[in-house]
Amino acid sequence: MNATCECGMTLEAPSRRTGCQECGTAGCRSCSIEMGTITYCRWCATSVAQSHTA
């Protein structure tokens, strides 16, 4: 996993990293969104949410 989140926050502690199950992007806790039991990055979560409302 990368050392920084897409938002620019440094990901130093592995326990604070989460991976998007859609694209695999490493993200900080602020950019990770849980929908049900699946964790997405904020960018994929937006896409998934839009596809569910269409």
PDB file of N, CA, C and O in Angstrom:
ATOM      1  N   MET A   1       0.840  -1.186   0.000  1.00  0.00           N
ATOM      2  CA  MET A   1       0.000   0.000   0.000  1.00  0.00           C
ATOM      3  C   MET A   1       0.881   1.245   0.000  1.00  0.00           C
ATOM      4  O   MET A   1       2.013   1.227   0.484  1.00  0.00           O
ATOM      5  N   ASN A   2       0.351   2.295  -0.538  1.00  0.00           N
ATOM      6  CA  ASN A   2       1.100   3.545  -0.625  1.00  0.00           C
ATOM      7  C   ASN A   2       1.280   4.188   0.746  1.00  0.00           C
ATOM      8  O   ASN A   2       0.581   3.849   1.701  1.00  0.00           O
ATOM      9  N   ALA A   3       2.226   5.117   0.826  1.00  0.00           N
ATOM     10  CA  ALA A   3       2.505   5.822   2.071  1.00  0.00           C
ATOM     11  C   ALA A   3       1.627   7.050   2.246  1.00  0.00           C
ATOM     12  O   ALA A   3       1.641   7.667   3.311  1.00  0.00           O
ATOM     13  N   THR A   4       0.859   7.419   1.219  1.00  0.00           N
ATOM     14  CA  THR A   4      -0.058   8.553   1.338  1.00  0.00           C
ATOM     15  C   THR A   4      -1.414   8.200   0.738  1.00  0.00           C
ATOM     16  O   THR A   4      -1.523   7.401  -0.192  1.00  0.00           O
ATOM     17  N   CYS A   5      -2.425   8.816   1.296  1.00  0.00           N
ATOM     18  CA  CYS A   5      -3.781   8.690   0.786  1.00  0.00           C
ATOM     19  C   CYS A   5      -3.913   9.602  -0.431  1.00  0.00           C
ATOM     20  O   CYS A   5      -3.088  10.493  -0.630  1.00  0.00           O
ATOM     21  N   GLU A   6      -4.928   9.387  -1.230  1.00  0.00           N
ATOM     22  CA  GLU A   6      -5.182  10.256  -2.384  1.00  0.00           C
ATOM     23  C   GLU A   6      -5.429  11.708  -1.956  1.00  0.00           C
ATOM     24  O   GLU A   6      -5.201  12.627  -2.743  1.00  0.00           O
ATOM     25  N   CYS A   7      -5.889  11.921  -0.725  1.00  0.00           N
ATOM     26  CA  CYS A   7      -6.141  13.286  -0.247  1.00  0.00           C
ATOM     27  C   CYS A   7      -4.858  13.981   0.187  1.00  0.00           C
ATOM     28  O   CYS A   7      -4.844  15.189   0.425  1.00  0.00           O
ATOM     29  N   GLY A   8      -3.762  13.195   0.289  1.00  0.00           N
ATOM     30  CA  GLY A   8      -2.484  13.770   0.671  1.00  0.00           C
ATOM     31  C   GLY A   8      -2.053  13.450   2.086  1.00  0.00           C
ATOM     32  O   GLY A   8      -0.912  13.728   2.455  1.00  0.00           O
ATOM     33  N   MET A   9      -2.939  12.869   2.896  1.00  0.00           N
ATOM     34  CA  MET A   9      -2.594  12.536   4.269  1.00  0.00           C
ATOM     35  C   MET A   9      -1.595  11.375   4.291  1.00  0.00           C
ATOM     36  O   MET A   9      -1.749  10.402   3.553  1.00  0.00           O
ATOM     37  N   THR A  10      -0.584  11.482   5.133  1.00  0.00           N
ATOM     38  CA  THR A  10       0.415  10.433   5.273  1.00  0.00           C
ATOM     39  C   THR A  10      -0.183   9.249   6.003  1.00  0.00           C
ATOM     40  O   THR A  10      -0.850   9.412   7.025  1.00  0.00           O
ATOM     41  N   LEU A  11       0.055   8.058   5.482  1.00  0.00           N
ATOM     42  CA  LEU A  11      -0.428   6.822   6.088  1.00  0.00           C
ATOM     43  C   LEU A  11       0.748   6.108   6.736  1.00  0.00           C
ATOM     44  O   LEU A  11       1.378   5.243   6.128  1.00  0.00           O
ATOM     45  N   GLU A  12       1.032   6.479   7.967  1.00  0.00           N
ATOM     46  CA  GLU A  12       2.195   5.913   8.647  1.00  0.00           C
ATOM     47  C   GLU A  12       1.874   4.615   9.364  1.00  0.00           C
ATOM     48  O   GLU A  12       2.669   3.677   9.313  1.00  0.00           O
ATOM     49  N   ALA A  13       0.748   4.537  10.020  1.00  0.00           N
ATOM     50  CA  ALA A  13       0.400   3.354  10.801  1.00  0.00           C
ATOM     51  C   ALA A  13      -0.473   2.417   9.966  1.00  0.00           C
ATOM     52  O   ALA A  13      -1.547   2.820   9.519  1.00  0.00           O
ATOM     53  N   PRO A  14      -0.038   1.189   9.752  1.00  0.00           N
ATOM     54  CA  PRO A  14      -0.838   0.247   8.956  1.00  0.00           C
ATOM     55  C   PRO A  14      -2.251   0.052   9.491  1.00  0.00           C
ATOM     56  O   PRO A  14      -3.167  -0.205   8.709  1.00  0.00           O
ATOM     57  N   SER A  15      -2.454   0.168  10.797  1.00  0.00           N
ATOM     58  CA  SER A  15      -3.787  -0.018  11.366  1.00  0.00           C
ATOM     59  C   SER A  15      -4.738   1.115  10.979  1.00  0.00           C
ATOM     60  O   SER A  15      -5.954   0.960  11.101  1.00  0.00           O
ATOM     61  N   ARG A  16      -4.222   2.221  10.528  1.00  0.00           N
ATOM     62  CA  ARG A  16      -5.070   3.344  10.126  1.00  0.00           C
ATOM     63  C   ARG A  16      -5.336   3.359   8.625  1.00  0.00           C
ATOM     64  O   ARG A  16      -6.048   4.235   8.132  1.00  0.00           O
ATOM     65  N   ARG A  17      -4.781   2.416   7.906  1.00  0.00           N
ATOM     66  CA  ARG A  17      -5.004   2.326   6.466  1.00  0.00           C
ATOM     67  C   ARG A  17      -6.197   1.430   6.186  1.00  0.00           C
ATOM     68  O   ARG A  17      -6.433   0.444   6.884  1.00  0.00           O
ATOM     69  N   THR A  18      -6.922   1.782   5.180  1.00  0.00           N
ATOM     70  CA  THR A  18      -7.969   0.904   4.691  1.00  0.00           C
ATOM     71  C   THR A  18      -7.826   0.823   3.189  1.00  0.00           C
ATOM     72  O   THR A  18      -7.332   1.758   2.559  1.00  0.00           O
ATOM     73  N   GLY A  19      -8.242  -0.255   2.623  1.00  0.00           N
ATOM     74  CA  GLY A  19      -8.159  -0.419   1.178  1.00  0.00           C
ATOM     75  C   GLY A  19      -9.544  -0.467   0.574  1.00  0.00           C
ATOM     76  O   GLY A  19     -10.444  -1.119   1.102  1.00  0.00           O
ATOM     77  N   CYS A  20      -9.707   0.221  -0.527  1.00  0.00           N
ATOM     78  CA  CYS A  20     -10.971   0.203  -1.252  1.00  0.00           C
ATOM     79  C   CYS A  20     -11.130  -1.172  -1.895  1.00  0.00           C
ATOM     80  O   CYS A  20     -10.227  -1.647  -2.585  1.00  0.00           O
ATOM     81  N   GLN A  21     -12.261  -1.799  -1.673  1.00  0.00           N
ATOM     82  CA  GLN A  21     -12.493  -3.111  -2.251  1.00  0.00           C
ATOM     83  C   GLN A  21     -12.854  -3.030  -3.723  1.00  0.00           C
ATOM     84  O   GLN A  21     -12.903  -4.054  -4.403  1.00  0.00           O
ATOM     85  N   GLU A  22     -13.105  -1.835  -4.221  1.00  0.00           N
ATOM     86  CA  GLU A  22     -13.423  -1.642  -5.644  1.00  0.00           C
ATOM     87  C   GLU A  22     -12.157  -1.441  -6.465  1.00  0.00           C
ATOM     88  O   GLU A  22     -11.959  -2.115  -7.476  1.00  0.00           O
ATOM     89  N   CYS A  23     -11.290  -0.510  -6.036  1.00  0.00           N
ATOM     90  CA  CYS A  23     -10.109  -0.172  -6.838  1.00  0.00           C
ATOM     91  C   CYS A  23      -8.784  -0.512  -6.159  1.00  0.00           C
ATOM     92  O   CYS A  23      -7.733  -0.482  -6.799  1.00  0.00           O
ATOM     93  N   GLY A  24      -8.830  -0.837  -4.856  1.00  0.00           N
ATOM     94  CA  GLY A  24      -7.615  -1.207  -4.138  1.00  0.00           C
ATOM     95  C   GLY A  24      -6.795  -0.042  -3.620  1.00  0.00           C
ATOM     96  O   GLY A  24      -5.717  -0.250  -3.064  1.00  0.00           O
ATOM     97  N   THR A  25      -7.277   1.171  -3.787  1.00  0.00           N
ATOM     98  CA  THR A  25      -6.566   2.355  -3.337  1.00  0.00           C
ATOM     99  C   THR A  25      -6.449   2.381  -1.820  1.00  0.00           C
ATOM    100  O   THR A  25      -7.428   2.138  -1.114  1.00  0.00           O
ATOM    101  N   ALA A  26      -5.256   2.673  -1.317  1.00  0.00           N
ATOM    102  CA  ALA A  26      -5.063   2.838   0.122  1.00  0.00           C
ATOM    103  C   ALA A  26      -5.647   4.176   0.524  1.00  0.00           C
ATOM    104  O   ALA A  26      -5.446   5.177  -0.164  1.00  0.00           O
ATOM    105  N   GLY A  27      -6.366   4.199   1.629  1.00  0.00           N
ATOM    106  CA  GLY A  27      -6.978   5.440   2.063  1.00  0.00           C
ATOM    107  C   GLY A  27      -6.901   5.629   3.556  1.00  0.00           C
ATOM    108  O   GLY A  27      -6.760   4.669   4.314  1.00  0.00           O
ATOM    109  N   CYS A  28      -6.994   6.874   3.971  1.00  0.00           N
ATOM    110  CA  CYS A  28      -7.033   7.184   5.396  1.00  0.00           C
ATOM    111  C   CYS A  28      -8.455   6.939   5.893  1.00  0.00           C
ATOM    112  O   CYS A  28      -9.361   6.686   5.099  1.00  0.00           O
ATOM    113  N   ARG A  29      -8.643   7.013   7.186  1.00  0.00           N
ATOM    114  CA  ARG A  29      -9.966   6.777   7.754  1.00  0.00           C
ATOM    115  C   ARG A  29     -10.970   7.838   7.314  1.00  0.00           C
ATOM    116  O   ARG A  29     -12.166   7.557   7.239  1.00  0.00           O
ATOM    117  N   SER A  30     -10.512   9.031   7.027  1.00  0.00           N
ATOM    118  CA  SER A  30     -11.415  10.099   6.604  1.00  0.00           C
ATOM    119  C   SER A  30     -11.948   9.872   5.190  1.00  0.00           C
ATOM    120  O   SER A  30     -13.067  10.276   4.874  1.00  0.00           O
ATOM    121  N   CYS A  31     -11.160   9.236   4.353  1.00  0.00           N
ATOM    122  CA  CYS A  31     -11.557   9.022   2.960  1.00  0.00           C
ATOM    123  C   CYS A  31     -12.216   7.668   2.733  1.00  0.00           C
ATOM    124  O   CYS A  31     -12.683   7.395   1.627  1.00  0.00           O
ATOM    125  N   SER A  32     -12.267   6.817   3.746  1.00  0.00           N
ATOM    126  CA  SER A  32     -12.862   5.491   3.620  1.00  0.00           C
ATOM    127  C   SER A  32     -14.324   5.547   4.027  1.00  0.00           C
ATOM    128  O   SER A  32     -14.674   6.128   5.054  1.00  0.00           O
ATOM    129  N   ILE A  33     -15.163   4.944   3.218  1.00  0.00           N
ATOM    130  CA  ILE A  33     -16.594   4.946   3.474  1.00  0.00           C
ATOM    131  C   ILE A  33     -17.081   3.500   3.464  1.00  0.00           C
ATOM    132  O   ILE A  33     -16.843   2.759   2.510  1.00  0.00           O
ATOM    133  N   GLU A  34     -17.765   3.112   4.534  1.00  0.00           N
ATOM    134  CA  GLU A  34     -18.320   1.770   4.607  1.00  0.00           C
ATOM    135  C   GLU A  34     -19.764   1.799   4.149  1.00  0.00           C
ATOM    136  O   GLU A  34     -20.575   2.589   4.634  1.00  0.00           O
ATOM    137  N   MET A  35     -20.063   0.934   3.218  1.00  0.00           N
ATOM    138  CA  MET A  35     -21.435   0.771   2.729  1.00  0.00           C
ATOM    139  C   MET A  35     -21.780  -0.695   2.948  1.00  0.00           C
ATOM    140  O   MET A  35     -21.323  -1.571   2.214  1.00  0.00           O
ATOM    141  N   GLY A  36     -22.581  -0.942   3.952  1.00  0.00           N
ATOM    142  CA  GLY A  36     -22.844  -2.327   4.344  1.00  0.00           C
ATOM    143  C   GLY A  36     -21.586  -2.891   4.979  1.00  0.00           C
ATOM    144  O   GLY A  36     -21.094  -2.363   5.976  1.00  0.00           O
ATOM    145  N   THR A  37     -21.073  -3.951   4.406  1.00  0.00           N
ATOM    146  CA  THR A  37     -19.856  -4.574   4.928  1.00  0.00           C
ATOM    147  C   THR A  37     -18.656  -4.304   4.034  1.00  0.00           C
ATOM    148  O   THR A  37     -17.581  -4.860   4.259  1.00  0.00           O
ATOM    149  N   ILE A  38     -18.824  -3.462   3.026  1.00  0.00           N
ATOM    150  CA  ILE A  38     -17.764  -3.184   2.055  1.00  0.00           C
ATOM    151  C   ILE A  38     -17.207  -1.789   2.281  1.00  0.00           C
ATOM    152  O   ILE A  38     -17.959  -0.837   2.489  1.00  0.00           O
ATOM    153  N   THR A  39     -15.878  -1.672   2.239  1.00  0.00           N
ATOM    154  CA  THR A  39     -15.210  -0.384   2.402  1.00  0.00           C
ATOM    155  C   THR A  39     -14.767   0.124   1.029  1.00  0.00           C
ATOM    156  O   THR A  39     -14.136  -0.597   0.257  1.00  0.00           O
ATOM    157  N   TYR A  40     -15.110   1.373   0.746  1.00  0.00           N
ATOM    158  CA  TYR A  40     -14.743   2.025  -0.506  1.00  0.00           C
ATOM    159  C   TYR A  40     -13.942   3.289  -0.214  1.00  0.00           C
ATOM    160  O   TYR A  40     -14.042   3.862   0.871  1.00  0.00           O
ATOM    161  N   CYS A  41     -13.149   3.716  -1.192  1.00  0.00           N
ATOM    162  CA  CYS A  41     -12.563   5.054  -1.113  1.00  0.00           C
ATOM    163  C   CYS A  41     -13.692   6.033  -1.433  1.00  0.00           C
ATOM    164  O   CYS A  41     -14.729   5.628  -1.958  1.00  0.00           O
ATOM    165  N   ARG A  42     -13.506   7.285  -1.130  1.00  0.00           N
ATOM    166  CA  ARG A  42     -14.604   8.234  -1.344  1.00  0.00           C
ATOM    167  C   ARG A  42     -14.971   8.385  -2.816  1.00  0.00           C
ATOM    168  O   ARG A  42     -16.112   8.713  -3.140  1.00  0.00           O
ATOM    169  N   TRP A  43     -14.023   8.152  -3.699  1.00  0.00           N
ATOM    170  CA  TRP A  43     -14.285   8.285  -5.128  1.00  0.00           C
ATOM    171  C   TRP A  43     -15.124   7.126  -5.640  1.00  0.00           C
ATOM    172  O   TRP A  43     -16.080   7.342  -6.384  1.00  0.00           O
ATOM    173  N   CYS A  44     -14.790   5.910  -5.261  1.00  0.00           N
ATOM    174  CA  CYS A  44     -15.583   4.749  -5.673  1.00  0.00           C
ATOM    175  C   CYS A  44     -16.947   4.753  -4.990  1.00  0.00           C
ATOM    176  O   CYS A  44     -17.942   4.360  -5.598  1.00  0.00           O
ATOM    177  N   ALA A  45     -17.004   5.189  -3.743  1.00  0.00           N
ATOM    178  CA  ALA A  45     -18.277   5.248  -3.028  1.00  0.00           C
ATOM    179  C   ALA A  45     -19.242   6.180  -3.759  1.00  0.00           C
ATOM    180  O   ALA A  45     -20.437   5.891  -3.836  1.00  0.00           O
ATOM    181  N   THR A  46     -18.750   7.270  -4.286  1.00  0.00           N
ATOM    182  CA  THR A  46     -19.590   8.188  -5.054  1.00  0.00           C
ATOM    183  C   THR A  46     -20.133   7.511  -6.298  1.00  0.00           C
ATOM    184  O   THR A  46     -21.314   7.646  -6.616  1.00  0.00           O
ATOM    185  N   SER A  47     -19.279   6.782  -7.005  1.00  0.00           N
ATOM    186  CA  SER A  47     -19.697   6.078  -8.209  1.00  0.00           C
ATOM    187  C   SER A  47     -20.709   4.995  -7.901  1.00  0.00           C
ATOM    188  O   SER A  47     -21.704   4.847  -8.611  1.00  0.00           O
ATOM    189  N   VAL A  48     -20.459   4.236  -6.844  1.00  0.00           N
ATOM    190  CA  VAL A  48     -21.378   3.155  -6.455  1.00  0.00           C
ATOM    191  C   VAL A  48     -22.713   3.742  -6.040  1.00  0.00           C
ATOM    192  O   VAL A  48     -23.757   3.223  -6.435  1.00  0.00           O
ATOM    193  N   ALA A  49     -22.710   4.799  -5.263  1.00  0.00           N
ATOM    194  CA  ALA A  49     -23.952   5.424  -4.816  1.00  0.00           C
ATOM    195  C   ALA A  49     -24.753   5.964  -6.002  1.00  0.00           C
ATOM    196  O   ALA A  49     -25.978   5.839  -6.029  1.00  0.00           O
ATOM    197  N   GLN A  50     -24.078   6.556  -6.972  1.00  0.00           N
ATOM    198  CA  GLN A  50     -24.769   7.082  -8.146  1.00  0.00           C
ATOM    199  C   GLN A  50     -25.375   5.960  -8.983  1.00  0.00           C
ATOM    200  O   GLN A  50     -26.462   6.115  -9.541  1.00  0.00           O
ATOM    201  N   SER A  51     -24.680   4.840  -9.070  1.00  0.00           N
ATOM    202  CA  SER A  51     -25.210   3.726  -9.860  1.00  0.00           C
ATOM    203  C   SER A  51     -26.414   3.086  -9.176  1.00  0.00           C
ATOM    204  O   SER A  51     -27.280   2.529  -9.851  1.00  0.00           O
ATOM    205  N   HIS A  52     -26.482   3.156  -7.845  1.00  0.00           N
ATOM    206  CA  HIS A  52     -27.608   2.589  -7.116  1.00  0.00           C
ATOM    207  C   HIS A  52     -28.849   3.475  -7.187  1.00  0.00           C
ATOM    208  O   HIS A  52     -29.965   2.987  -7.012  1.00  0.00           O
ATOM    209  N   THR A  53     -28.667   4.770  -7.440  1.00  0.00           N
ATOM    210  CA  THR A  53     -29.789   5.687  -7.507  1.00  0.00           C
ATOM    211  C   THR A  53     -30.307   5.853  -8.926  1.00  0.00           C
ATOM    212  O   THR A  53     -31.392   6.398  -9.133  1.00  0.00           O
ATOM    213  N   ALA A  54     -29.547   5.393  -9.892  1.00  0.00           N
ATOM    214  CA  ALA A  54     -29.952   5.567 -11.303  1.00  0.00           C
ATOM    215  C   ALA A  54     -30.944   4.534 -11.737  1.00  0.00           C
ATOM    216  O   ALA A  54     -31.381   4.543 -12.888  1.00  0.00           O
TER     217      ALA A  54
END
